[in-house]
Amino acid sequence: WAAAIQDTTNDSSLETPPNMKMFDPPPSRNSDNNADATILAKRRLTTNHNSSTSSLQVVVNFDRLAEILSGLHGNGQRTSAASGQGPGPNHTPTPANNPVTRRALPPKISLEEFCLRYSLSQAIYAKLTKLAITGPHALRFISNNVLSNDGTFVVGELADVRDAEQRWADDGFH
């Protein structure tokens, strides 16, 4: 605009912009450009409708997933379902032929035996006794906040207790 004002061959001024496309006012809402947008919108709707009717439908069947996973993680042996044998993919399991297997809990042991077996300190044993915890089987029901706040466990003690609890659980499955 400044260059056009300095050029004396046109009638540009501070109030009158140069006669160039970049300085034309934006089109009004009633111009032909809206008709172009309407045409494009209709075409897009038609394209979307046509592509959605011809798209593939993917079917995911999780009917035997629990059975396969329990076979792989249960007792370390693969079941016939996990090895690819057994009913086909359209088989619908029923409670009678698809029992949910759960790992048995490790055996209960006393708090004293737990602390001795997993080398927990006498201070930790005293704090657990003060909370009336009878053994590692009860620890999974007690939050870290309760142990920290009510049992006054510091971070290291809490880590030792949770580590021993995990090792106790892992040892019970061998």
C-alpha positions as CSV (number, residue, x, y, z in Angstrom):
1,W,0.0,0.0,0.0
2,A,2.9,2.4,0.9
3,A,4.6,1.7,-2.5
4,A,1.3,2.4,-4.3
5,I,0.9,5.7,-2.5
6,Q,4.4,6.8,-3.6
7,D,3.7,5.7,-7.2
8,T,2.1,8.8,-8.8
9,T,0.5,6.8,-11.6
10,N,-2.5,5.5,-9.5
11,D,-5.0,7.1,-7.2
12,S,-4.0,5.4,-4.0
13,S,-4.0,7.3,-0.7
14,L,-4.2,6.7,3.0
15,E,-8.0,6.3,2.7
16,T,-8.1,4.6,-0.8
17,P,-6.3,1.3,-1.2
18,P,-4.6,0.4,-4.4
19,N,-6.7,-1.3,-7.1
20,M,-5.2,-4.8,-6.5
21,K,-6.8,-8.2,-5.7
22,M,-5.0,-8.5,-2.4
23,F,-6.7,-5.3,-1.2
24,D,-10.2,-6.2,-2.3
25,P,-12.7,-6.5,0.6
26,P,-13.7,-10.1,1.6
27,P,-16.7,-11.5,-0.1
28,S,-20.0,-11.0,1.6
29,R,-22.1,-13.9,2.8
30,N,-24.5,-13.7,-0.1
31,S,-21.8,-14.1,-2.8
32,D,-21.2,-17.0,-5.1
33,N,-18.4,-18.3,-2.8
34,N,-21.1,-19.6,-0.5
35,A,-22.6,-21.5,-3.3
36,D,-19.2,-23.1,-3.9
37,A,-19.0,-24.1,-0.2
38,T,-22.5,-25.6,-0.4
39,I,-21.5,-27.6,-3.5
40,L,-18.3,-28.8,-1.8
41,A,-20.2,-29.8,1.4
42,K,-22.8,-31.8,-0.6
43,R,-20.0,-33.6,-2.5
44,R,-18.2,-34.4,0.8
45,L,-21.4,-35.8,2.3
46,T,-21.9,-38.0,-0.8
47,T,-18.3,-39.2,-0.7
48,N,-18.5,-40.0,3.0
49,H,-21.8,-41.9,2.6
50,N,-20.5,-43.9,-0.4
51,S,-17.3,-44.8,1.4
52,S,-19.1,-45.9,4.6
53,T,-21.5,-48.2,2.8
54,S,-18.6,-50.1,1.1
55,S,-16.3,-50.3,4.1
56,L,-15.2,-53.6,5.6
57,Q,-16.6,-54.6,9.0
58,V,-14.0,-56.1,11.4
59,V,-15.3,-58.7,13.8
60,V,-13.2,-59.4,16.9
61,N,-14.1,-62.5,18.9
62,F,-12.8,-62.7,22.5
63,D,-14.9,-65.8,23.4
64,R,-12.0,-68.0,24.3
65,L,-9.5,-65.4,25.5
66,A,-9.9,-66.1,29.2
67,E,-9.5,-69.8,28.5
68,I,-6.4,-69.3,26.5
69,L,-4.8,-66.9,29.0
70,S,-5.6,-69.2,31.9
71,G,-4.0,-72.0,30.0
72,L,-0.8,-70.0,29.5
73,H,-0.5,-68.5,33.0
74,G,-2.2,-71.1,35.2
75,N,0.1,-73.9,36.1
76,G,2.8,-73.4,33.4
77,Q,1.3,-76.1,31.1
78,R,-0.5,-75.2,27.9
79,T,-4.0,-76.4,27.6
80,S,-5.5,-77.7,24.4
81,A,-7.1,-74.3,23.8
82,A,-3.8,-72.6,24.2
83,S,-2.0,-75.0,21.9
84,G,-4.6,-74.5,19.1
85,Q,-6.4,-77.7,19.6
86,G,-10.0,-78.0,20.6
87,P,-13.2,-76.3,19.4
88,G,-13.1,-74.0,16.4
89,P,-13.3,-70.2,16.4
90,N,-17.1,-70.2,16.4
91,H,-17.3,-72.2,19.6
92,T,-19.3,-70.4,22.3
93,P,-18.0,-71.4,25.8
94,T,-20.5,-72.1,28.6
95,P,-19.8,-72.1,32.3
96,A,-19.6,-75.9,32.2
97,N,-16.8,-76.1,29.6
98,N,-15.1,-72.8,30.4
99,P,-14.4,-72.6,34.1
100,V,-12.5,-69.5,35.3
101,T,-9.3,-70.8,36.9
102,R,-7.8,-68.7,39.7
103,R,-4.4,-69.1,41.3
104,A,-4.6,-70.5,44.8
105,L,-3.4,-68.1,47.5
106,P,-0.1,-69.0,49.2
107,P,-0.4,-70.7,52.5
108,K,-0.9,-68.5,55.6
109,I,2.1,-68.1,57.8
110,S,2.4,-66.3,61.1
111,L,3.8,-62.8,61.2
112,E,6.8,-63.9,63.2
113,E,7.7,-66.6,60.7
114,F,7.1,-64.1,57.8
115,C,9.5,-61.6,59.3
116,L,12.1,-64.2,60.1
117,R,11.9,-65.9,56.6
118,Y,12.2,-62.7,54.7
119,S,14.7,-60.9,57.0
120,L,12.5,-58.1,58.2
121,S,13.8,-56.1,61.1
122,Q,12.6,-56.2,64.6
123,A,11.3,-52.7,64.3
124,I,9.1,-53.7,61.3
125,Y,7.8,-56.7,63.2
126,A,6.9,-54.5,66.2
127,K,5.0,-52.0,63.9
128,L,3.1,-54.8,62.2
129,T,2.2,-56.3,65.5
130,K,1.0,-52.9,66.8
131,L,-1.4,-52.8,63.8
132,A,-2.6,-56.3,64.7
133,I,-1.5,-57.8,61.3
134,T,-1.4,-61.5,61.7
135,G,0.6,-62.4,58.7
136,P,1.5,-61.6,55.0
137,H,-2.0,-62.8,53.9
138,A,-3.5,-59.7,55.5
139,L,-1.0,-57.2,54.0
140,R,-2.7,-57.1,50.6
141,F,-5.8,-55.6,52.2
142,I,-3.8,-52.8,53.9
143,S,-2.9,-49.7,51.9
144,N,0.5,-48.0,52.0
145,N,-1.2,-44.9,53.5
146,V,-2.4,-46.9,56.5
147,L,1.0,-48.5,57.0
148,S,2.7,-45.1,56.7
149,N,0.3,-43.0,58.7
150,D,-1.1,-45.5,61.3
151,G,1.9,-47.8,61.5
152,T,4.5,-45.0,61.2
153,F,6.4,-46.9,58.5
154,V,9.1,-44.9,56.7
155,V,9.6,-45.3,53.0
156,G,12.4,-47.9,53.3
157,E,10.5,-50.0,55.8
158,L,7.4,-49.9,53.6
159,A,9.5,-51.0,50.6
160,D,11.0,-53.9,52.6
161,V,7.5,-55.0,53.7
162,R,6.1,-54.9,50.2
163,D,9.1,-56.7,48.8
164,A,8.8,-59.5,51.4
165,E,5.1,-59.7,50.7
166,Q,5.7,-60.1,47.0
167,R,8.4,-62.8,47.6
168,W,6.1,-64.6,49.9
169,A,3.4,-64.6,47.3
170,D,5.8,-65.8,44.6
171,D,7.2,-68.5,46.8
172,G,3.7,-69.9,47.5
173,F,3.3,-70.7,43.8
174,H,6.3,-72.9,43.3
